[in-house]
Amino acid sequence: MSTPVFDEVGPLPGCVCEDCARRRLIRAATRVTPPCAPPAAASAALVVLATTGAAVLAPAAVAAPAEDAGQAMSAGRTEQAQPDLIGSAAPLRLSRDQILERARRWIDAKVPYDMRRRWRDGYRQDCSGFVSMAWGLGTSQWTGTLPRFAERIGRDELEPGDILLFHNPSDPVDGSHVTIFGGWANAAHTRYTAYEETRPRARVRTTPYAYWDHSKRYVPYRYKYLRGEGFDDLYDDLYEDLDGDLDLGDLASLAYPGSRSFGPGAANGYITRLGTMLRQRGAGEYYHDGPGPHWSDADRLATRAFQRAQGWKGDQADGFPGPLTWRYLTQGAGSDVGGAGRPAAPASATAPPAYPGIGGFRPGQSGPHVLALGRRLAAKGFGRFYAKGPGPRWGEADRRAVEAFQRSQGWSGSRADGYPGPETWKRLFS
């Protein structure tokens, strides 16, 4: 069989890959848009960027112009009622964690509320622009068009990353608004964590359901292009292969989100994921309700119990999940709380995934086997080929890194083609 040849070619003018998008954003940043320019005039200078390497484009869904040409406004909120295009109008496929992570970036940056200005990522700085950014839409939508990218759900179905939307086109003074649901804040489900862009700036706060005013007029919606919920069955199957009795959810959960995601005051989807995994590993007795997105003593005690089940002591069992604790939980390694089940994996490494076959390493293929391969290559000293670090989607950087490793073994020709066969896999993980 002939060896595939990869030629270096220039990107197409309309390419929507992250690298091309980044270049267009840099070019756009050098141009100044008049403050009162209409959305259509400003659109050519703007582009949307994926905030995580795991995000991919969903089927194109170009938004039609809004039915209303007016604006919706209230004492604390004002919203532009016309979507403005930001590069490609194709929405991203995102996990719930990725949606909240994108929202947190505006909150951490304290993005000021402004219906006429756009943040450096190209999205309009009002409530619906904030949701458009968090959902990875290719346009800054408004409350009248956001439902086109969503499906209506019931209150009891709300999960982090969904939205609560109040659209009021009939009375502009009685203004519309939208928030991102971050999880329930109490067991009675009367309060929740709201991520929102409102005056004076983007923020996250505990909010009465559904909002401070016009509460009965808010409608729950769910993003159509959620990853791991009917859109990407392939990813769910890959996780079942990796660990048959542990539902690991979305692909992004393999990567450790950082210590700042856990601890007093933290509120995010990673904490919910942590609690879910801890319950599955025998620490459910520490949770009287939840788990939820707010860090609590229950999360700390459950984490400490899991750490102690591995035989760890001192700083290794402080109740705060570090990279090793996260890896044990996401990959199903180690012992369950109470001594059930799995033998503990060595502290230095976990068992490598089984070789998935050569078909798992072709353009367009994704999965934990690609991520594991890239990380192992980086650990072996072949990480220079990755501009941002290994990811779950097979690419040219992976092929070049594999080829370099194969040549380091003294192989040449078809044995150093950049595609990992069984022997390459075996040597990498030995």
C-alpha positions as CSV (number, residue, x, y, z in Angstrom):
1,M,0.0,0.0,0.0
2,S,1.4,3.4,-1.0
3,T,2.3,5.9,1.8
4,P,0.1,9.0,1.9
5,V,1.8,12.2,1.0
6,F,1.1,15.4,2.8
7,D,1.7,18.6,0.9
8,E,2.0,22.0,2.5
9,V,-0.7,24.1,0.9
10,G,-2.2,27.5,1.6
11,P,-5.6,27.7,3.4
12,L,-8.7,28.5,1.4
13,P,-9.9,32.1,1.7
14,G,-13.0,31.0,3.6
15,C,-11.3,28.4,5.8
16,V,-12.8,28.2,9.4
17,C,-9.9,26.3,11.1
18,E,-8.6,27.8,14.3
19,D,-5.3,28.9,12.8
20,C,-6.9,30.8,9.9
21,A,-9.5,32.3,12.2
22,R,-6.6,33.6,14.4
23,R,-4.9,35.2,11.5
24,R,-8.2,36.9,10.4
25,L,-8.7,38.1,14.0
26,I,-5.2,39.7,14.0
27,R,-5.9,41.4,10.8
28,A,-9.3,42.6,12.1
29,A,-7.7,44.0,15.2
30,T,-5.6,46.4,13.1
31,R,-8.8,48.1,11.7
32,V,-10.9,50.5,13.6
33,T,-14.7,50.3,13.3
34,P,-16.7,53.5,13.8
35,P,-18.6,53.3,17.1
36,C,-22.0,53.7,15.4
37,A,-21.3,51.4,12.5
38,P,-24.3,49.1,11.7
39,P,-23.7,45.3,12.3
40,A,-23.5,44.6,8.6
41,A,-20.6,47.1,8.2
42,A,-18.7,45.8,11.1
43,S,-19.1,42.1,10.3
44,A,-16.3,41.8,7.9
45,A,-13.8,42.7,10.6
46,L,-14.8,40.2,13.1
47,V,-14.3,36.5,13.5
48,V,-15.1,33.8,16.1
49,L,-12.4,31.7,17.7
50,A,-12.9,28.4,19.5
51,T,-11.7,28.7,23.1
52,T,-10.7,25.0,23.4
53,G,-8.9,22.7,21.1
54,A,-11.7,20.1,21.6
55,A,-14.3,22.4,20.0
56,V,-15.4,21.5,16.4
57,L,-17.8,23.1,13.9
58,A,-21.3,22.0,13.7
59,P,-23.4,21.9,10.5
60,A,-23.8,25.5,9.2
61,A,-26.8,27.3,10.6
62,V,-26.8,30.8,9.3
63,A,-29.2,33.0,11.2
64,A,-31.7,35.0,9.3
65,P,-32.3,38.7,10.1
66,A,-34.3,39.4,13.2
67,E,-38.0,40.0,12.8
68,D,-37.8,43.2,14.8
69,A,-35.6,46.0,13.7
70,G,-35.9,47.8,17.0
71,Q,-34.2,47.4,20.3
72,A,-35.2,45.9,23.6
73,M,-34.2,47.8,26.7
74,S,-34.8,48.1,30.4
75,A,-33.3,50.0,33.3
76,G,-30.4,47.6,33.6
77,R,-30.3,45.9,30.2
78,T,-30.3,47.1,26.6
79,E,-30.0,44.8,23.7
80,Q,-29.3,45.2,20.0
81,A,-32.0,43.5,18.0
82,Q,-30.0,42.6,14.9
83,P,-27.5,39.7,14.6
84,D,-24.1,40.7,13.3
85,L,-21.9,38.2,11.5
86,I,-18.6,37.2,13.0
87,G,-16.6,35.3,10.4
88,S,-18.2,31.9,9.8
89,A,-21.9,31.6,10.9
90,A,-21.4,27.9,11.7
91,P,-21.9,27.2,15.5
92,L,-19.5,25.1,17.4
93,R,-20.2,21.8,19.0
94,L,-19.4,22.3,22.7
95,S,-19.7,20.4,25.9
96,R,-21.4,21.9,28.9
97,D,-18.0,22.4,30.6
98,Q,-16.7,24.2,27.5
99,I,-19.8,26.6,27.5
100,L,-19.2,27.5,31.1
101,E,-15.5,27.9,30.6
102,R,-16.1,30.3,27.7
103,A,-18.6,32.3,29.9
104,R,-16.1,32.4,32.7
105,R,-13.5,34.1,30.5
106,W,-15.7,37.1,30.1
107,I,-16.4,37.1,33.8
108,D,-12.7,36.9,34.7
109,A,-12.0,39.7,32.2
110,K,-14.8,41.8,33.7
111,V,-16.1,42.6,30.2
112,P,-18.1,45.8,30.6
113,Y,-21.7,45.9,29.3
114,D,-22.1,47.8,26.1
115,M,-24.7,47.1,23.4
116,R,-22.7,48.9,20.7
117,R,-19.2,47.6,21.4
118,R,-17.6,44.3,20.8
119,W,-15.1,42.4,22.9
120,R,-11.8,41.4,21.4
121,D,-13.2,38.0,20.4
122,G,-15.7,39.8,18.2
123,Y,-18.9,39.4,20.1
124,R,-21.2,42.2,21.1
125,Q,-21.0,43.0,24.8
126,D,-24.7,42.6,25.8
127,C,-26.6,39.7,27.3
128,S,-27.3,37.9,24.0
129,G,-23.9,38.6,22.7
130,F,-22.5,36.9,25.8
131,V,-24.7,33.8,25.2
132,S,-23.7,33.8,21.5
133,M,-20.0,33.8,22.6
134,A,-20.5,31.1,25.2
135,W,-22.4,28.8,22.8
136,G,-19.8,29.4,20.1
137,L,-22.3,30.8,17.5
138,G,-20.9,32.4,14.4
139,T,-23.0,35.6,15.0
140,S,-23.9,37.9,17.8
141,Q,-27.5,37.0,18.1
142,W,-30.3,38.7,20.1
143,T,-33.1,37.3,22.2
144,G,-35.4,37.0,19.3
145,T,-33.1,34.7,17.3
146,L,-31.3,32.6,20.0
147,P,-34.1,30.0,20.1
148,R,-33.1,29.1,16.5
149,F,-30.0,27.6,17.9
150,A,-31.8,25.8,20.8
151,E,-34.7,23.6,21.8
152,R,-37.2,24.5,24.5
153,I,-37.0,22.3,27.7
154,G,-38.7,22.1,31.0
155,R,-37.5,23.6,34.3
156,D,-36.8,20.2,35.7
157,E,-34.5,19.4,32.7
158,L,-32.2,22.4,33.3
159,E,-28.5,21.6,33.3
160,P,-25.3,23.8,33.3
161,G,-24.9,25.4,29.9
162,D,-28.6,25.8,29.2
163,I,-30.2,29.3,29.2
164,L,-33.2,31.1,30.6
165,L,-34.6,33.5,28.1
166,F,-37.1,36.4,28.4
167,H,-37.9,37.9,25.0
168,N,-40.3,40.8,24.9
169,P,-40.6,42.3,21.5
170,S,-44.0,44.1,22.1
171,D,-42.7,46.5,24.8
172,P,-39.1,47.7,24.3
173,V,-39.2,49.5,27.7
174,D,-40.0,46.3,29.5
175,G,-36.7,44.8,28.3
176,S,-35.6,41.3,27.3
177,H,-32.8,39.4,28.9
178,V,-31.0,36.0,28.9
179,T,-28.8,34.2,31.4
180,I,-26.8,31.0,31.3
181,F,-27.8,28.4,33.8
182,G,-24.8,27.3,35.9
183,G,-26.6,24.8,38.2
184,W,-29.0,24.8,41.1
185,A,-27.8,26.6,44.2
186,N,-30.1,24.9,46.7
187,A,-31.9,21.6,47.1
188,A,-35.4,23.2,46.6
189,H,-34.4,24.4,43.1
190,T,-35.6,27.9,43.9
191,R,-32.1,29.5,43.3
192,Y,-29.5,28.9,40.7
193,T,-26.1,30.2,39.6
194,A,-26.6,32.7,36.7
195,Y,-23.8,33.6,34.3
196,E,-24.8,36.8,32.6
197,E,-23.7,40.0,30.8
198,T,-25.5,42.9,32.5
199,R,-24.6,46.3,33.8
200,P,-22.0,47.1,34.8
201,R,-20.1,44.0,33.6
202,A,-20.2,40.3,33.1
203,R,-20.7,38.4,36.3
204,V,-21.8,35.2,38.0
205,R,-24.2,35.3,41.0
206,T,-26.8,33.3,42.8
207,T,-30.2,34.3,41.4
208,P,-33.8,33.5,42.3
209,Y,-35.5,31.3,39.7
210,A,-36.0,32.5,37.1
211,Y,-34.8,36.0,37.6
212,W,-35.1,39.1,39.8
213,D,-38.0,40.5,37.7
214,H,-40.4,39.1,35.1
215,S,-39.6,35.7,36.6
216,K,-42.6,33.9,35.1
217,R,-41.7,35.0,31.6
218,Y,-38.3,33.3,31.3
219,V,-38.2,30.2,29.2
220,P,-35.5,27.4,29.5
221,Y,-33.7,26.5,26.3
222,R,-30.9,24.0,25.5
223,Y,-28.2,24.5,22.9
224,K,-28.8,22.3,19.8
225,Y,-25.2,21.5,19.2
226,L,-24.2,20.1,22.6
227,R,-21.4,17.7,22.5
228,G,-22.0,14.3,24.1
229,E,-25.8,14.6,24.1
230,G,-27.0,13.0,20.8
231,F,-24.6,14.9,18.5
232,D,-21.4,12.9,19.1
233,D,-22.3,9.3,19.9
234,L,-18.8,8.4,18.6
235,Y,-17.3,10.1,21.7
236,D,-19.6,8.3,24.1
237,D,-18.6,5.0,22.5
238,L,-15.0,5.8,22.8
239,Y,-15.3,6.5,26.5
240,E,-17.2,3.3,27.0
241,D,-14.3,1.5,25.4
242,L,-11.9,3.3,27.7
243,D,-13.8,2.4,30.9
244,G,-16.8,0.3,30.5
245,D,-18.5,1.0,33.8
246,L,-17.8,4.7,34.3
247,D,-19.6,7.4,32.3
248,L,-17.0,10.0,31.7
249,G,-19.2,12.3,29.8
250,D,-17.5,14.6,27.3
251,L,-14.0,14.4,25.9
252,A,-12.8,17.6,27.6
253,S,-13.1,15.9,31.0
254,L,-9.9,13.9,30.4
255,A,-7.8,17.1,30.7
256,Y,-7.2,18.4,34.2
257,P,-8.9,21.9,34.4
258,G,-6.4,23.4,36.9
259,S,-6.4,23.8,40.7
260,R,-8.3,27.1,40.5
261,S,-11.4,25.2,39.3
262,F,-11.7,23.7,42.8
263,G,-11.9,25.2,46.3
264,P,-13.9,27.7,48.3
265,G,-15.8,30.1,46.0
266,A,-15.4,28.1,42.9
267,A,-18.5,27.3,40.8
268,N,-18.3,25.5,37.5
269,G,-19.1,22.4,35.6
270,Y,-15.9,20.6,36.6
271,I,-17.1,20.5,40.2
272,T,-20.3,18.8,39.1
273,R,-18.2,16.3,37.1
274,L,-16.0,15.7,40.0
275,G,-18.9,15.0,42.4
276,T,-20.5,12.7,39.8
277,M,-17.4,10.6,39.4
278,L,-16.8,10.5,43.2
279,R,-20.3,9.2,43.8
280,Q,-19.7,6.5,41.2
281,R,-16.5,5.6,43.0
282,G,-18.2,5.0,46.4
283,A,-18.1,8.5,48.0
284,G,-21.8,9.2,47.6
285,E,-22.4,9.2,51.4
286,Y,-20.8,12.6,51.6
287,Y,-23.5,14.2,49.3
288,H,-26.9,14.9,50.9
289,D,-27.9,16.6,47.6
290,G,-26.2,17.4,44.4
291,P,-23.4,17.2,43.4
292,G,-23.6,20.7,42.0
293,P,-21.4,23.3,40.5
294,H,-20.6,25.1,43.8
295,W,-17.6,23.8,45.7
296,S,-18.6,22.6,49.2
297,D,-17.3,20.6,52.1
298,A,-19.0,17.5,50.6
299,D,-16.7,17.8,47.6
300,R,-13.6,18.2,49.8
301,L,-14.5,15.3,52.1
302,A,-15.5,13.0,49.2
303,T,-12.2,13.8,47.4
304,R,-10.2,13.2,50.5
305,A,-11.9,9.8,51.0
306,F,-11.0,8.8,47.5
307,Q,-7.4,10.0,47.9
308,R,-7.1,8.0,51.1
309,A,-8.5,5.0,49.4
310,Q,-5.4,5.1,47.2
311,G,-3.2,5.0,50.3
312,W,-2.1,8.6,49.9
313,K,-1.4,10.8,53.0
314,G,-0.6,14.4,53.9
315,D,-0.7,16.8,51.0
316,Q,-1.6,14.0,48.6
317,A,-4.9,13.5,50.6
318,D,-5.9,17.2,51.3
319,G,-9.3,16.9,49.7
320,F,-8.5,19.1,46.7
321,P,-8.2,17.2,43.3
322,G,-4.8,17.6,41.7
323,P,-3.8,16.2,38.3
324,L,-3.2,12.7,39.6
325,T,-6.6,12.5,41.4
326,W,-8.3,13.8,38.3
327,R,-6.6,11.3,36.1
328,Y,-7.5,8.4,38.4
329,L,-11.1,9.5,38.4
330,T,-11.5,10.2,34.7
331,Q,-9.6,7.0,33.6
332,G,-11.2,4.7,36.2
333,A,-7.9,3.9,37.9
334,G,-7.2,3.2,41.6
335,S,-9.4,1.8,44.4
336,D,-12.9,2.8,45.1
337,V,-13.9,4.4,48.5
338,G,-14.5,1.6,50.9
339,G,-12.0,-0.7,49.3
340,A,-14.3,-1.9,46.4
341,G,-13.0,-3.1,43.2
342,R,-10.0,-1.8,41.2
343,P,-6.4,-2.3,42.1
344,A,-4.6,1.0,42.5
345,A,-2.5,2.1,39.5
346,P,1.1,3.2,40.1
347,A,1.5,6.8,41.1
348,S,3.8,7.4,38.2
349,A,1.5,6.2,35.4
350,T,-1.8,4.6,34.4
351,A,-2.2,1.6,32.1
352,P,-2.0,2.7,28.4
353,P,-5.1,2.3,26.3
354,A,-5.3,-0.7,24.1
355,Y,-4.1,-0.2,20.5
356,P,-7.2,0.9,18.5
357,G,-6.0,-0.1,15.1
358,I,-4.4,1.9,12.3
359,G,-7.8,3.2,11.3
360,G,-7.9,5.3,14.5
361,F,-5.1,7.5,13.2
362,R,-6.4,9.0,10.0
363,P,-7.4,12.6,9.1
364,G,-10.7,13.5,10.9
365,Q,-10.4,10.7,13.5
366,S,-10.8,11.7,17.2
367,G,-10.8,10.0,20.5
368,P,-8.9,9.4,23.8
369,H,-6.4,7.2,21.9
370,V,-5.2,10.2,19.9
371,L,-4.9,12.3,23.1
372,A,-3.0,9.5,24.9
373,L,-0.7,9.1,21.9
374,G,0.1,12.8,21.8
375,R,0.8,13.1,25.5
376,R,3.1,10.1,25.4
377,L,5.0,11.5,22.5
378,A,5.4,14.8,24.4
379,A,6.6,12.9,27.4
380,K,9.2,11.1,25.3
381,G,10.6,14.4,24.0
382,F,8.7,14.8,20.7
383,G,6.4,17.6,21.8
384,R,8.0,20.3,19.6
385,F,5.6,19.5,16.8
386,Y,2.6,20.6,18.8
387,A,1.9,24.4,18.7
388,K,-0.5,24.2,21.6
389,G,0.0,20.7,23.0
390,P,-1.6,17.4,22.0
391,G,-5.3,17.1,21.5
392,P,-7.9,14.5,20.8
393,R,-8.2,15.1,17.0
394,W,-5.6,13.4,14.8
395,G,-3.6,16.0,12.8
396,E,-0.4,16.6,10.9
397,A,1.4,17.5,14.1
398,D,0.6,14.0,15.5
399,R,1.9,12.4,12.3
400,R,5.2,14.3,12.3
401,A,5.7,13.5,16.0
402,V,5.1,9.8,15.4
403,E,7.4,9.9,12.3
404,A,10.2,11.5,14.5
405,F,9.7,8.8,17.1
406,Q,9.8,6.0,14.5
407,R,13.1,7.4,13.0
408,S,14.5,7.5,16.5
409,Q,14.0,3.8,16.6
410,G,16.2,3.4,13.5
411,W,13.3,2.8,11.2
412,S,13.0,4.3,7.7
413,G,10.8,4.1,4.6
414,S,7.3,2.7,5.2
415,R,8.2,1.9,8.8
416,A,8.6,5.6,9.5
417,D,5.5,6.9,7.8
418,G,4.1,8.7,10.8
419,Y,1.2,6.3,11.4
420,P,1.5,4.3,14.6
421,G,1.3,0.5,14.1
422,P,1.2,-2.0,16.9
423,E,5.0,-2.0,17.4
424,T,5.1,1.8,17.5
425,W,2.3,1.8,20.1
426,K,4.1,-0.8,22.1
427,R,7.4,1.0,22.2
428,L,5.8,4.3,23.0
429,F,4.1,3.0,26.1
430,S,6.9,0.7,27.3
